Structures are given as structure tokens and as C-alpha cells.
């Protein structure tokens, strides 16, 4: 498999998804039967489910900038680490807009089949995102620390 071609597929999809805010980016870079396994969002199958998940992020976050930090290709697999920076300007998973700028990392492993993404496993820092949005207290935050029985 041509490693430069695989790199181009991964870069194109991420540029289109995040910088161009194109919800149909998946159609050009992945198979219609694409399956993504995400620890937070669960299993996504096909273009429609991928587009709906992307729309959730586009509706909740603006001023988005994505940076590919690492992209490693071996055979039909590509491993990627991405940093996202955006502004929370819409409702996200029941959390009202905070206006806060967030930074989130994402790592994924993609399997390429016939020059398209067929399957992907993704881990992103959902806990860190919820902490940045104030939905979950940061460790050591004394305001939300459990109180002793005395008071």
C-alpha cells in the first residue's frame, strides 16, 4: 500500500471535516460501510451516522482549528494523533454554551481498504473536554471537594 496515498486520505478527511466544516467529508474518503469504534460515541456505521456525529460537534464548537501532530502508516493501517482547539458556542451533550476555548486531543487507528477508510478506532479526551466546560470538576478543585461529616 502506498504510504503517501494513505497519509493523503487521512489528511484530506480531517482538513475537510474540521477546517472546511464539510459534513460530507466521509463520502470522499471512506467506504459506505465504514465502521468507527469510539469510546464515547459508540459504534458508528455508514456515512449517515458519521455525518450526524460530526454535525453534533460542528453545532457545538466554532472557531475550530485542527492540527495533525503525528501520522504513522504501516501496511493498511494509519495511526494519528490530532489536537483540536475550538470555542464552545452551542449545546454539547446537554451542556449549554460556555463560550470557553477548549483544547482536546484525539488518537485514532484507521484501516484502509481500496484507498478508502473501512474501519477506525478512536480515543479522545472526553473527560478533559467535560472538565474544560465545567461539567465535571478538575481534580483538586476545592470548591467541589467532598465535605467532611463535620461540615
Secondary structure, DSSP 4 states (H G I P E B T S, - for coil): --HHHHHHHHHHHHIIIIIS--TTHHHHHEEEEEEEEETTTEEEEHHHHHHHHHHHHHHHEEEEEEEEEEEEEETTEEEEEEEEEEEE-S-BTTBPP---EEEEEEEEEEEEETTEEEEEEEEE-HHHHHHHTTSSPPTT-GGGSPPPTT-
